[in-house]
């Protein structure tokens, strides 16, 4: 077997870890993008209602972005040639994505600085665009990564920006937008109450049908035309069944289960894309000899070993913190005109009375 197509254990491990980081990013940040898209779809021109939508992801969105930073840094350290070639060919697209993500941070931080209608409406539209555009750009980018681009003998991508907007790339962008929008809508069904919750359930029931159709077309096209492994039919089937499960569970009003199924669908789709890409990291469409492979684009074995030790030490800490943060902010959020979630008011009042009694008892003892 060609040595460039026969990676070592550490090289394979780091390819799998990078896939894990990016799929984790799409599972977590994906619902953030979808929630932001719903600022328009479910906001109804009501500033307070839109504020409630944004509040559902306010405590977690910045933590979810860490997965992207870790994934990008891992590509840079573990596969430097892959990183360099990607940025040579996807520079403008990635720069646009970076600018949108920067403006997105401003939308979260600045929206509540003033309460004038023009101010909040402007930042609401920025929320919508900064949810839609990253989903679209990620879809186009990943579709072209797994499909392949033209690469010259110096590992420079010669495909133009317009060349990335091919039918398969555009379909990938549409699928990412629909899947993240659905994912974010299902997230709202488990984080809100009252009318907003009902509207989110109805919208999810509408979005699931085009998502199934577009997702099936994209993944089957990829599997038949570009995948390098027949084994990826398995995660493809899992993704398809998960989306069908979302349809059924949404109609049964099993909101938590439907949201979990959408996460499984993203996991299955990610496993299909990355599994079908291996043992390449960036195929060349013009000359197979110019393709970048896991074995040929990686760092030294010593570098990969040191990185593996760091992951073993620190990854459990990061995962524990991530789980803890979602547990802390697991409660539903009510709008100004919605009934409070059952038990939330009672818990708040009980905590207040307990603090008051402790403070009163301490003052009484001091007197």
Secondary structure, DSSP 8 states (H G I E B T S, - for coil): --GGGS--HHHHHHHHHHHHHHHHHHHHHHHHHHHHHHHHHTTTT-HHHHHHHHHHHHTTHHHHTHHHHHHHHHHHHH-HHHHHHHHHHSHHHHHHHHHHHHHHHHHHHHGGG---HHHHHHHHHHHHHHHHHHHHHHHHHHHHHHH-B-B-TTS-B---TGGG-SHHHHHHHHHHHHHHHHHHHHHHHHHB-HHHHHHHHHHHHHHHHHHHHHHHHHHHHHHHHT-S-GGGHHHHHHHHHHHHHHHHHHHTT-HHHHHHHHHHHHHHHHHHHHHHHTTEEE-BSS-GGG-EETTTS---HHHHHHHHHHHHHHHHHHHHHHHHHHHHT-S-B--TTS---TTHHHHHHHHHHHHHHHHHHHHHHH-
